[in-house]
Amino acid sequence: MNTKDVIKDFIQTEIVKHALDKPLDDTDQLVESGIVDSLGIMSLLSFLEERFSIQIPSEDLNPENFESVSTIVALVDRQQTH
């Protein structure tokens, strides 16, 4: 599985405990639409750091980096290249 698929799978199976109306799209607004709440973000953060062996610095813990699957993938990619 690639990074995007791993993140989507985690969100759909571990954070969203109910079926979504439609498949999760890369650009769906996760927080704004209520798919992910603040506790979900914390769970996602822990998962990302463990799964991808990265440390996300506090300056990257802003809502813009967790808006969508695409922005989360970009965040992980940036941390993996450091």
MOPAC internal coordinates of N, CA, C and O (Angstrom, degrees):
PM7 1SCF
backbone

  N    0.0000 0     0.00 0     0.00 0    0    0    0
  C    1.4548 1     0.00 0     0.00 0    1    0    0
  C    1.5271 1   109.69 1     0.00 0    2    1    0
  O    1.2310 1   120.90 1   -40.02 1    3    2    1
  N    1.3149 1   115.88 1   139.98 1    3    2    1
  C    1.4624 1   119.11 1   176.47 1    5    3    2
  C    1.5349 1   109.79 1   -83.81 1    6    5    3
  O    1.2310 1   120.56 1    -7.10 1    7    6    5
  N    1.3116 1   116.53 1   172.90 1    7    6    5
  C    1.4633 1   122.12 1  -176.13 1    9    7    6
  C    1.5213 1   111.63 1   -55.02 1   10    9    7
  O    1.2310 1   120.46 1   132.50 1   11   10    9
  N    1.3152 1   116.72 1   -47.50 1   11   10    9
  C    1.4679 1   121.02 1  -178.55 1   13   11   10
  C    1.5289 1   111.41 1   -59.33 1   14   13   11
  O    1.2310 1   120.46 1   134.25 1   15   14   13
  N    1.3293 1   116.73 1   -45.75 1   15   14   13
  C    1.4612 1   120.31 1  -178.76 1   17   15   14
  C    1.5255 1   112.05 1   -66.01 1   18   17   15
  O    1.2310 1   120.38 1   142.32 1   19   18   17
  N    1.3227 1   116.89 1   -37.68 1   19   18   17
  C    1.4694 1   121.07 1   178.19 1   21   19   18
  C    1.5307 1   109.99 1   -63.19 1   22   21   19
  O    1.2310 1   120.68 1   134.92 1   23   22   21
  N    1.3261 1   116.31 1   -45.08 1   23   22   21
  C    1.4676 1   120.69 1  -179.85 1   25   23   22
  C    1.5205 1   111.10 1   -65.78 1   26   25   23
  O    1.2310 1   120.02 1   134.43 1   27   26   25
  N    1.3246 1   117.57 1   -45.57 1   27   26   25
  C    1.4721 1   121.28 1   178.38 1   29   27   26
  C    1.5208 1   110.83 1   -59.07 1   30   29   27
  O    1.2310 1   120.77 1   134.46 1   31   30   29
  N    1.3303 1   116.14 1   -45.54 1   31   30   29
  C    1.4603 1   120.77 1  -179.00 1   33   31   30
  C    1.5281 1   110.66 1   -61.14 1   34   33   31
  O    1.2310 1   120.24 1   136.60 1   35   34   33
  N    1.3357 1   117.15 1   -43.40 1   35   34   33
  C    1.4599 1   120.24 1   179.43 1   37   35   34
  C    1.5260 1   110.82 1   -62.41 1   38   37   35
  O    1.2310 1   120.32 1   133.88 1   39   38   37
  N    1.3145 1   116.99 1   -46.12 1   39   38   37
  C    1.4686 1   120.52 1  -179.66 1   41   39   38
  C    1.5240 1   110.10 1   -60.97 1   42   41   39
  O    1.2310 1   120.31 1   134.72 1   43   42   41
  N    1.3216 1   117.01 1   -45.28 1   43   42   41
  C    1.4575 1   120.15 1  -176.31 1   45   43   42
  C    1.5184 1   113.73 1   -71.80 1   46   45   43
  O    1.2310 1   119.85 1   147.54 1   47   46   45
  N    1.3294 1   117.90 1   -32.46 1   47   46   45
  C    1.4623 1   119.61 1  -176.20 1   49   47   46
  C    1.5210 1   114.70 1   -97.69 1   50   49   47
  O    1.2310 1   120.12 1   150.66 1   51   50   49
  N    1.3313 1   117.37 1   -29.34 1   51   50   49
  C    1.4576 1   119.86 1  -174.76 1   53   51   50
  C    1.5286 1   114.25 1  -107.83 1   54   53   51
  O    1.2310 1   119.85 1   151.43 1   55   54   53
  N    1.3154 1   117.88 1   -28.57 1   55   54   53
  C    1.4603 1   120.23 1  -176.74 1   57   55   54
  C    1.5239 1   110.92 1  -100.38 1   58   57   55
  O    1.2310 1   120.65 1   132.28 1   59   58   57
  N    1.3126 1   116.37 1   -47.72 1   59   58   57
  C    1.4667 1   120.88 1   178.74 1   61   59   58
  C    1.5162 1   106.98 1   -89.50 1   62   61   59
  O    1.2310 1   120.84 1   -72.75 1   63   62   61
  N    1.3016 1   116.00 1   107.25 1   63   62   61
  C    1.4672 1   119.82 1  -175.61 1   65   63   62
  C    1.5242 1   112.89 1   -87.24 1   66   65   63
  O    1.2310 1   120.29 1   176.18 1   67   66   65
  N    1.3265 1   117.06 1    -3.82 1   67   66   65
  C    1.4610 1   121.24 1   178.66 1   69   67   66
  C    1.5254 1   108.79 1  -121.24 1   70   69   67
  O    1.2310 1   120.64 1   -17.08 1   71   70   69
  N    1.3193 1   116.38 1   162.92 1   71   70   69
  C    1.4638 1   120.23 1   178.74 1   73   71   70
  C    1.5237 1   110.15 1   -69.29 1   74   73   71
  O    1.2310 1   120.93 1   -42.44 1   75   74   73
  N    1.3001 1   115.82 1   137.56 1   75   74   73
  C    1.4575 1   120.84 1   175.62 1   77   75   74
  C    1.5254 1   109.15 1   -80.79 1   78   77   75
  O    1.2310 1   120.78 1   -24.27 1   79   78   77
  N    1.3222 1   116.11 1   155.73 1   79   78   77
  C    1.4583 1   120.53 1   179.23 1   81   79   78
  C    1.5184 1   111.98 1   -63.81 1   82   81   79
  O    1.2310 1   120.90 1   151.72 1   83   82   81
  N    1.3133 1   115.88 1   -28.28 1   83   82   81
  C    1.4635 1   122.19 1   179.85 1   85   83   82
  C    1.5211 1   107.93 1  -147.91 1   86   85   83
  O    1.2310 1   120.09 1   -17.29 1   87   86   85
  N    1.3186 1   117.44 1   162.71 1   87   86   85
  C    1.4709 1   118.78 1   177.38 1   89   87   86
  C    1.5260 1   111.19 1   -57.51 1   90   89   87
  O    1.2310 1   120.73 1   -33.45 1   91   90   89
  N    1.2988 1   116.20 1   146.55 1   91   90   89
  C    1.4585 1   122.03 1   179.30 1   93   91   90
  C    1.5191 1   109.68 1   -66.58 1   94   93   91
  O    1.2310 1   120.71 1   -56.59 1   95   94   93
  N    1.3271 1   116.25 1   123.41 1   95   94   93
  C    1.4581 1   121.71 1   179.67 1   97   95   94
  C    1.5247 1   109.38 1   -94.82 1   98   97   95
  O    1.2310 1   120.32 1   -24.99 1   99   98   97
  N    1.3161 1   116.99 1   155.01 1   99   98   97
  C    1.4704 1   122.01 1  -178.68 1  101   99   98
  C    1.5220 1   112.82 1   -60.64 1  102  101   99
  O    1.2310 1   120.15 1   153.74 1  103  102  101
  N    1.3294 1   117.32 1   -26.26 1  103  102  101
  C    1.4658 1   120.88 1  -175.55 1  105  103  102
  C    1.5229 1   113.69 1  -107.90 1  106  105  103
  O    1.2310 1   119.85 1  -175.51 1  107  106  105
  N    1.3281 1   117.88 1     4.49 1  107  106  105
  C    1.4717 1   119.80 1   176.99 1  109  107  106
  C    1.5226 1   109.80 1   -57.98 1  110  109  107
  O    1.2310 1   120.54 1   -44.50 1  111  110  109
  N    1.3159 1   116.58 1   135.50 1  111  110  109
  C    1.4656 1   122.53 1   178.15 1  113  111  110
  C    1.5313 1   108.13 1   -76.88 1  114  113  111
  O    1.2310 1   120.33 1   -79.02 1  115  114  113
  N    1.3173 1   116.97 1   100.98 1  115  114  113
  C    1.4565 1   122.15 1  -170.76 1  117  115  114
  C    1.5256 1   113.56 1   -66.09 1  118  117  115
  O    1.2310 1   119.90 1   130.23 1  119  118  117
  N    1.3183 1   117.80 1   -49.77 1  119  118  117
  C    1.4603 1   121.05 1  -177.11 1  121  119  118
  C    1.5320 1   110.07 1   -79.25 1  122  121  119
  O    1.2310 1   120.99 1   132.18 1  123  122  121
  N    1.3149 1   115.71 1   -47.82 1  123  122  121
  C    1.4612 1   120.97 1  -177.35 1  125  123  122
  C    1.5229 1   112.39 1   -57.88 1  126  125  123
  O    1.2310 1   120.40 1   143.46 1  127  126  125
  N    1.3264 1   116.85 1   -36.54 1  127  126  125
  C    1.4631 1   120.59 1  -178.66 1  129  127  126
  C    1.5267 1   112.71 1   -86.72 1  130  129  127
  O    1.2310 1   120.49 1   173.26 1  131  130  129
  N    1.3414 1   116.67 1    -6.74 1  131  130  129
  C    1.4602 1   120.21 1   179.05 1  133  131  130
  C    1.5184 1   114.28 1    86.89 1  134  133  131
  O    1.2310 1   119.98 1  -173.18 1  135  134  133
  N    1.3265 1   117.65 1     6.82 1  135  134  133
  C    1.4671 1   120.23 1   178.39 1  137  135  134
  C    1.5240 1   110.04 1   -65.96 1  138  137  135
  O    1.2310 1   120.75 1   140.49 1  139  138  137
  N    1.3416 1   116.16 1   -39.51 1  139  138  137
  C    1.4620 1   122.17 1  -179.61 1  141  139  138
  C    1.5279 1   108.40 1  -126.46 1  142  141  139
  O    1.2310 1   120.90 1   -47.82 1  143  142  141
  N    1.3418 1   115.88 1   132.18 1  143  142  141
  C    1.4703 1   119.87 1   176.54 1  145  143  142
  C    1.5275 1   109.24 1  -105.34 1  146  145  143
  O    1.2310 1   120.57 1     6.30 1  147  146  145
  N    1.3224 1   116.53 1  -173.70 1  147  146  145
  C    1.4682 1   119.85 1  -175.84 1  149  147  146
  C    1.5316 1   112.31 1   -62.99 1  150  149  147
  O    1.2310 1   120.09 1   143.06 1  151  150  149
  N    1.3145 1   117.43 1   -36.94 1  151  150  149
  C    1.4695 1   119.49 1   176.58 1  153  151  150
  C    1.5190 1   110.83 1   -67.39 1  154  153  151
  O    1.2310 1   120.92 1   144.55 1  155  154  153
  N    1.3172 1   115.84 1   -35.45 1  155  154  153
  C    1.4592 1   120.50 1   176.31 1  157  155  154
  C    1.5143 1   111.56 1   -64.25 1  158  157  155
  O    1.2310 1   120.41 1   141.25 1  159  158  157
  N    1.3227 1   116.83 1   -38.75 1  159  158  157
  C    1.4630 1   120.99 1   177.40 1  161  159  158
  C    1.5250 1   110.08 1   -62.05 1  162  161  159
  O    1.2310 1   120.30 1   137.18 1  163  162  161
  N    1.3239 1   117.02 1   -42.82 1  163  162  161
  C    1.4704 1   120.15 1   179.61 1  165  163  162
  C    1.5296 1   110.82 1   -64.61 1  166  165  163
  O    1.2310 1   120.45 1   138.90 1  167  166  165
  N    1.3102 1   116.75 1   -41.10 1  167  166  165
  C    1.4597 1   121.38 1   177.16 1  169  167  166
  C    1.5280 1   110.43 1   -64.15 1  170  169  167
  O    1.2310 1   120.90 1   136.48 1  171  170  169
  N    1.3154 1   115.89 1   -43.52 1  171  170  169
  C    1.4623 1   121.46 1   178.50 1  173  171  170
  C    1.5226 1   110.86 1   -62.83 1  174  173  171
  O    1.2310 1   120.10 1   137.12 1  175  174  173
  N    1.3069 1   117.41 1   -42.88 1  175  174  173
  C    1.4569 1   122.28 1   178.95 1  177  175  174
  C    1.5336 1   110.76 1   -58.77 1  178  177  175
  O    1.2310 1   120.57 1   131.20 1  179  178  177
  N    1.3162 1   116.51 1   -48.80 1  179  178  177
  C    1.4728 1   120.80 1   178.46 1  181  179  178
  C    1.5218 1   111.12 1   -59.89 1  182  181  179
  O    1.2310 1   120.94 1   136.08 1  183  182  181
  N    1.3294 1   115.81 1   -43.92 1  183  182  181
  C    1.4570 1   120.93 1   178.85 1  185  183  182
  C    1.5288 1   111.43 1   -60.59 1  186  185  183
  O    1.2310 1   120.38 1   132.15 1  187  186  185
  N    1.3306 1   116.87 1   -47.85 1  187  186  185
  C    1.4607 1   120.88 1  -178.13 1  189  187  186
  C    1.5257 1   111.59 1   -60.19 1  190  189  187
  O    1.2310 1   120.66 1   135.36 1  191  190  189
  N    1.3265 1   116.34 1   -44.64 1  191  190  189
  C    1.4622 1   119.88 1  -178.60 1  193  191  190
  C    1.5244 1   111.51 1   -64.72 1  194  193  191
  O    1.2310 1   120.66 1   139.48 1  195  194  193
  N    1.3325 1   116.35 1   -40.52 1  195  194  193
  C    1.4601 1   119.47 1  -179.56 1  197  195  194
  C    1.5206 1   111.94 1   -74.54 1  198  197  195
  O    1.2310 1   120.33 1   131.78 1  199  198  197
  N    1.3105 1   116.98 1   -48.22 1  199  198  197
  C    1.4740 1   121.59 1  -174.34 1  201  199  198
  C    1.5252 1   112.45 1   -66.16 1  202  201  199
  O    1.2310 1   120.64 1   140.71 1  203  202  201
  N    1.3377 1   116.38 1   -39.29 1  203  202  201
  C    1.4561 1   120.07 1  -175.48 1  205  203  202
  C    1.5308 1   113.11 1  -104.15 1  206  205  203
  O    1.2310 1   120.43 1  -172.86 1  207  206  205
  N    1.3300 1   116.79 1     7.14 1  207  206  205
  C    1.4742 1   122.40 1   178.34 1  209  207  206
  C    1.5250 1   111.62 1    51.00 1  210  209  207
  O    1.2310 1   121.61 1  -128.05 1  211  210  209
  N    1.3328 1   114.53 1    51.95 1  211  210  209
  C    1.4619 1   120.55 1   179.06 1  213  211  210
  C    1.5219 1   109.04 1  -127.10 1  214  213  211
  O    1.2310 1   121.27 1   -16.83 1  215  214  213
  N    1.2990 1   115.18 1   163.17 1  215  214  213
  C    1.4676 1   121.81 1   173.42 1  217  215  214
  C    1.5223 1   105.89 1  -122.56 1  218  217  215
  O    1.2310 1   120.34 1   -63.50 1  219  218  217
  N    1.3162 1   116.95 1   116.50 1  219  218  217
  C    1.4546 1   121.02 1  -179.32 1  221  219  218
  C    1.5239 1   107.86 1   -88.93 1  222  221  219
  O    1.2310 1   120.39 1   -63.43 1  223  222  221
  N    1.3405 1   116.86 1   116.57 1  223  222  221
  C    1.4650 1   119.96 1  -177.68 1  225  223  222
  C    1.5220 1   111.92 1   -69.47 1  226  225  223
  O    1.2310 1   121.19 1   -24.60 1  227  226  225
  N    1.3174 1   115.32 1   155.40 1  227  226  225
  C    1.4673 1   120.63 1  -175.93 1  229  227  226
  C    1.5270 1   112.31 1   -58.08 1  230  229  227
  O    1.2310 1   119.67 1   148.30 1  231  230  229
  N    1.3275 1   118.24 1   -31.70 1  231  230  229
  C    1.4696 1   119.00 1  -179.63 1  233  231  230
  C    1.5338 1   112.52 1   -68.84 1  234  233  231
  O    1.2310 1   120.18 1   164.64 1  235  234  233
  N    1.3280 1   117.26 1   -15.36 1  235  234  233
  C    1.4707 1   120.74 1   176.46 1  237  235  234
  C    1.5252 1   112.69 1   -96.34 1  238  237  235
  O    1.2310 1   120.30 1  -178.59 1  239  238  237
  N    1.3247 1   117.03 1     1.41 1  239  238  237
  C    1.4609 1   120.94 1   179.01 1  241  239  238
  C    1.5300 1   109.88 1   -88.99 1  242  241  239
  O    1.2310 1   121.34 1  -115.04 1  243  242  241
  N    1.3071 1   115.04 1    64.96 1  243  242  241
  C    1.4609 1   120.32 1   178.61 1  245  243  242
  C    1.5264 1   108.99 1  -124.13 1  246  245  243
  O    1.2310 1   120.18 1   -23.76 1  247  246  245
  N    1.3096 1   117.27 1   156.24 1  247  246  245
  C    1.4687 1   121.06 1  -174.88 1  249  247  246
  C    1.5313 1   114.08 1   -56.48 1  250  249  247
  O    1.2310 1   120.13 1   147.26 1  251  250  249
  N    1.3161 1   117.35 1   -32.74 1  251  250  249
  C    1.4629 1   119.89 1  -178.13 1  253  251  250
  C    1.5267 1   112.50 1   -60.84 1  254  253  251
  O    1.2310 1   120.18 1   147.98 1  255  254  253
  N    1.3213 1   117.26 1   -32.02 1  255  254  253
  C    1.4669 1   120.81 1  -179.23 1  257  255  254
  C    1.5239 1   113.09 1   -77.43 1  258  257  255
  O    1.2310 1   120.21 1   170.11 1  259  258  257
  N    1.3248 1   117.20 1    -9.89 1  259  258  257
  C    1.4628 1   121.19 1  -178.53 1  261  259  258
  C    1.5242 1   111.96 1  -122.08 1  262  261  259
  O    1.2310 1   120.19 1  -160.58 1  263  262  261
  N    1.3395 1   117.25 1    19.42 1  263  262  261
  C    1.4603 1   121.57 1  -178.13 1  265  263  262
  C    1.5208 1   113.12 1   -65.95 1  266  265  263
  O    1.2310 1   120.47 1   140.32 1  267  266  265
  N    1.3241 1   116.71 1   -39.68 1  267  266  265
  C    1.4635 1   121.12 1  -174.07 1  269  267  266
  C    1.5249 1   109.42 1  -149.97 1  270  269  267
  O    1.2310 1   121.14 1    -8.83 1  271  270  269
  N    1.3130 1   115.43 1   171.17 1  271  270  269
  C    1.4642 1   119.43 1   175.94 1  273  271  270
  C    1.5240 1   109.27 1   -59.00 1  274  273  271
  O    1.2310 1   120.11 1   139.12 1  275  274  273
  N    1.3189 1   117.39 1   -40.88 1  275  274  273
  C    1.4740 1   121.02 1  -179.29 1  277  275  274
  C    1.5264 1   112.18 1   -60.43 1  278  277  275
  O    1.2310 1   120.04 1   137.17 1  279  278  277
  N    1.3255 1   117.52 1   -42.83 1  279  278  277
  C    1.4689 1   119.51 1  -179.40 1  281  279  278
  C    1.5254 1   111.30 1   -70.96 1  282  281  279
  O    1.2310 1   120.40 1   147.98 1  283  282  281
  N    1.3210 1   116.84 1   -32.02 1  283  282  281
  C    1.4647 1   120.22 1   177.48 1  285  283  282
  C    1.5285 1   110.07 1   -69.21 1  286  285  283
  O    1.2310 1   120.40 1   137.66 1  287  286  285
  N    1.3306 1   116.84 1   -42.34 1  287  286  285
  C    1.4697 1   120.73 1   177.25 1  289  287  286
  C    1.5299 1   109.77 1   -60.38 1  290  289  287
  O    1.2310 1   120.13 1   137.03 1  291  290  289
  N    1.3225 1   117.35 1   -42.97 1  291  290  289
  C    1.4673 1   121.02 1   178.61 1  293  291  290
  C    1.5293 1   110.77 1   -61.16 1  294  293  291
  O    1.2310 1   120.28 1   139.14 1  295  294  293
  N    1.3253 1   117.07 1   -40.86 1  295  294  293
  C    1.4608 1   121.64 1   178.05 1  297  295  294
  C    1.5291 1   110.65 1   -61.72 1  298  297  295
  O    1.2310 1   120.53 1   132.08 1  299  298  297
  N    1.3135 1   116.59 1   -47.92 1  299  298  297
  C    1.4668 1   120.46 1   179.39 1  301  299  298
  C    1.5257 1   110.34 1   -62.06 1  302  301  299
  O    1.2310 1   120.30 1   135.78 1  303  302  301
  N    1.3267 1   117.03 1   -44.22 1  303  302  301
  C    1.4643 1   120.07 1   179.72 1  305  303  302
  C    1.5248 1   111.42 1   -60.14 1  306  305  303
  O    1.2310 1   120.27 1   138.21 1  307  306  305
  N    1.3271 1   117.09 1   -41.79 1  307  306  305
  C    1.4757 1   120.41 1   178.76 1  309  307  306
  C    1.5285 1   111.14 1   -62.46 1  310  309  307
  O    1.2310 1   120.39 1   138.43 1  311  310  309
  N    1.3205 1   116.86 1   -41.57 1  311  310  309
  C    1.4589 1   120.33 1  -178.30 1  313  311  310
  C    1.5314 1   111.43 1   -71.04 1  314  313  311
  O    1.2310 1   120.10 1   147.98 1  315  314  313
  N    1.3016 1   117.42 1   -32.02 1  315  314  313
  C    1.4677 1   120.62 1   179.75 1  317  315  314
  C    1.5302 1   111.95 1   -72.30 1  318  317  315
  O    1.2310 1   120.18 1   157.75 1  319  318  317
  N    1.3224 1   117.26 1   -22.25 1  319  318  317
  C    1.4585 1   119.44 1  -179.22 1  321  319  318
  C    1.5264 1   111.91 1   -89.72 1  322  321  319
  O    1.2310 1   120.06 1   174.25 1  323  322  321
  N    1.3419 1   117.50 1    -5.75 1  323  322  321
  C    1.4765 1   120.68 1   178.95 1  325  323  322
  C    1.4990 1   110.78 1   -85.82 1  326  325  323
  O    1.2310 1   120.10 1   180.00 1  327  326  325

